Amino acid sequence: MKTHNWGILGTGGIAHKFSRALSLLDNARLYSVGSRSINKASAFAAEFGFQKHFGSYEEFLADPDLEIVYVSSPHSLHLEHTLLALHNGKHVICEKPMSINASEVKEMSDAATTRGLFLMEALWPPFQPSYIKAEEILSGGRMGKLLHMRGKFGFIAPYDPQLRTYNIEFGGGSLLDIGIYPIMDILRYMGVPDLIEAAAVLSPTGADESTSMIFKYNDGRLAEAYCSFGTMAGTSTEFNCEKGNLILSRGRDRSQHLLIEYSNDTEERIFTPPAQGYQYEAVEVMNCIDKGLKQSPVVPLSFTLSLARILDSVRKQAGIRYPGRDK
Ligand SMILES: NC(=O)c1ccc[n+]([C@@H]2O[C@H](COP(=O)([O-])OP(=O)(O)OC[C@H]3O[C@@H](n4cnc5c(N)ncnc54)[C@H](OP(=O)(O)O)[C@@H]3O)[C@@H](O)[C@H]2O)c1
């Protein structure tokens, strides 16, 4: 088994969780850390045991032995940082959302393709055991046809215009931060909707505090999604099928729940992967690279682009604006 040299770009909250997960994998070498601050890079490297650390992203990416970069900066910087990594010949897994709009996502995807490098959006749910089980049940036939979905992701994020979550310069707002997950589920299982309707409640910065969406399909199916920094809606996705329902949800302890409901039978499965399951997306990256693949068959760039186009469409409908990046 080949060991891959991983580097972390940005030392924020999710980079900590991802690095903890990465440290569980035998074929992932915790190689280097890039930060805007040498002190932060040094502390982060020491905390997880990375071999090298750098006080600028440029120096970090110039290292010829660095192979795979995890981009974990705020959304609005994913474009710049991913392109920088690709230009330096690195494979990239970039945090969600891949970027602020679909034309930026296309630019990133084209850059990876032109350079023959691997690129994937860090959409971790499809790699989780609960999702894999749900997919197995959906495709097994006993549930019948999937007719309707309802997904939500909400928690209270107290308003602070400086924080990444509400700062419009960083692409703040619940839609790009957490609404992306129920939309991802609906896109994954029901496809691209034919009609989208959406409305948002904006915070004083213009970042959406809450957004509600309805997706309509020409064959008569409907789906709904909701995201919010203002309610404790929780995280769940409901699949309503001809002969039963599946409900995927996340417990407060981050455990993954799958409720399987038939008319005369209900079963609950609980999955508690170590490190919240962030390691599975890293496994996918390394498996793909080992096979010479430039994209993940589970989360291909075409999926990321479709997702970005839906997010653009929701934003236009709901009046959510990102100054200078409203393409
Ligand atoms: N997959 C998930 O479950 C999940 C969960 C949370 C967040 N995320 C995604 O991960 C990304 C980062 O989120 P986070 O919560 O980790 O954010 P965060 O705690 O604010 O960290 C972001 C990091 O980006 C770097 N950065 C580069 N330029 C920056 C700038 N101008 N201002 C601020 N930071 C800058 C900083 O690292 P240095 O100072 O070291 O350079 C900072 O620590 C977001 O796109 C978010 O959507 C994903």
The ligand as an SDF file (V2000), in Angstrom:
LIG
                    3D

 48 52  0  0  0  0  0  0  0  0999 V2000
  -17.0490   19.2190    6.1310 N   0  0  0  0  0  0  0  0  0  0  0  0
  -17.4980   19.7810    7.2340 C   0  0  0  0  0  0  0  0  0  0  0  0
  -18.1330   19.1500    8.0740 O   0  0  0  0  0  0  0  0  0  0  0  0
  -17.1600   21.2080    7.5110 C   0  0  0  0  0  0  0  0  0  0  0  0
  -17.3260   21.7150    8.7920 C   0  0  0  0  0  0  0  0  0  0  0  0
  -16.9540   23.0300    9.0310 C   0  0  0  0  0  0  0  0  0  0  0  0
  -16.4640   23.8010    7.9940 C   0  0  0  0  0  0  0  0  0  0  0  0
  -16.3420   23.2820    6.7480 N   0  0  0  0  0  0  0  0  0  0  0  0
  -15.8210   24.1200    5.6350 C   0  0  0  0  0  0  0  0  0  0  0  0
  -14.4440   24.3540    5.8690 O   0  0  0  0  0  0  0  0  0  0  0  0
  -14.0880   25.6830    5.5290 C   0  0  0  0  0  0  0  0  0  0  0  0
  -13.4280   26.3130    6.7340 C   0  0  0  0  0  0  0  0  0  0  0  0
  -14.3230   26.3070    7.8090 O   0  0  0  0  0  0  0  0  0  0  0  0
  -13.7960   26.4460    9.3380 P   0  0  0  0  0  0  0  0  0  0  0  0
  -15.0140   26.3900   10.1720 O   0  0  0  0  0  0  0  0  0  0  0  0
  -12.7070   25.5230    9.6050 O   0  0  0  0  0  0  0  0  0  0  0  0
  -13.2640   27.9560    9.3110 O   0  0  0  0  0  0  0  0  0  0  0  0
  -12.2160   28.6320   10.3100 P   0  0  0  0  0  0  0  0  0  0  0  0
  -12.1960   27.9470   11.6180 O   0  0  0  0  0  0  0  0  0  0  0  0
  -12.5150   30.0810   10.2560 O   0  0  0  0  0  0  0  0  0  0  0  0
  -10.8160   28.3540    9.6050 O   0  0  0  0  0  0  0  0  0  0  0  0
  -10.5120   28.8330    8.3380 C   0  0  0  0  0  0  0  0  0  0  0  0
   -9.0120   28.8690    8.1710 C   0  0  0  0  0  0  0  0  0  0  0  0
   -8.7310   29.4090    6.8970 O   0  0  0  0  0  0  0  0  0  0  0  0
   -7.5040   30.0870    6.9160 C   0  0  0  0  0  0  0  0  0  0  0  0
   -7.6400   31.3990    6.2560 N   0  0  0  0  0  0  0  0  0  0  0  0
   -7.0120   31.7810    5.1260 C   0  0  0  0  0  0  0  0  0  0  0  0
   -7.2800   33.0400    4.8180 N   0  0  0  0  0  0  0  0  0  0  0  0
   -8.1290   33.4880    5.7630 C   0  0  0  0  0  0  0  0  0  0  0  0
   -8.7390   34.7430    5.9890 C   0  0  0  0  0  0  0  0  0  0  0  0
   -8.5670   35.7870    5.1530 N   0  0  0  0  0  0  0  0  0  0  0  0
   -9.5010   34.8680    7.0770 N   0  0  0  0  0  0  0  0  0  0  0  0
   -9.7020   33.8370    7.9090 C   0  0  0  0  0  0  0  0  0  0  0  0
   -9.1320   32.6210    7.7580 N   0  0  0  0  0  0  0  0  0  0  0  0
   -8.3540   32.4490    6.6870 C   0  0  0  0  0  0  0  0  0  0  0  0
   -7.0990   30.2480    8.3780 C   0  0  0  0  0  0  0  0  0  0  0  0
   -5.9870   29.4030    8.6190 O   0  0  0  0  0  0  0  0  0  0  0  0
   -4.5300   30.0180    8.8830 P   0  0  0  0  0  0  0  0  0  0  0  0
   -4.7410   31.1870    9.7900 O   0  0  0  0  0  0  0  0  0  0  0  0
   -3.8060   28.9030    9.4910 O   0  0  0  0  0  0  0  0  0  0  0  0
   -3.9580   30.4330    7.5480 O   0  0  0  0  0  0  0  0  0  0  0  0
   -8.3000   29.7790    9.1670 C   0  0  0  0  0  0  0  0  0  0  0  0
   -7.9470   29.1060   10.3410 O   0  0  0  0  0  0  0  0  0  0  0  0
  -15.3920   26.3630    5.0770 C   0  0  0  0  0  0  0  0  0  0  0  0
  -15.4360   26.4420    3.6860 O   0  0  0  0  0  0  0  0  0  0  0  0
  -16.4940   25.4650    5.5940 C   0  0  0  0  0  0  0  0  0  0  0  0
  -17.6280   25.4030    4.7450 O   0  0  0  0  0  0  0  0  0  0  0  0
  -16.6800   22.0070    6.4900 C   0  0  0  0  0  0  0  0  0  0  0  0
  1  2  1  0
  2  3  2  0
  2  4  1  0
  4  5  1  0
  4 48  2  0
  5  6  2  0
  6  7  1  0
  7  8  2  0
  8  9  1  0
  8 48  1  0
  9 10  1  0
  9 46  1  0
 10 11  1  0
 11 12  1  0
 11 44  1  0
 12 13  1  0
 13 14  1  0
 14 15  2  0
 14 16  1  0
 14 17  1  0
 17 18  1  0
 18 19  2  0
 18 20  1  0
 18 21  1  0
 21 22  1  0
 22 23  1  0
 23 24  1  0
 23 42  1  0
 24 25  1  0
 25 26  1  0
 25 36  1  0
 26 27  1  0
 26 35  1  0
 27 28  2  0
 28 29  1  0
 29 30  1  0
 29 35  2  0
 30 31  1  0
 30 32  2  0
 32 33  1  0
 33 34  2  0
 34 35  1  0
 36 37  1  0
 36 42  1  0
 37 38  1  0
 38 39  2  0
 38 40  1  0
 38 41  1  0
 42 43  1  0
 44 45  1  0
 44 46  1  0
 46 47  1  0
M  CHG  2   8   1  16  -1
M  END
$$$$
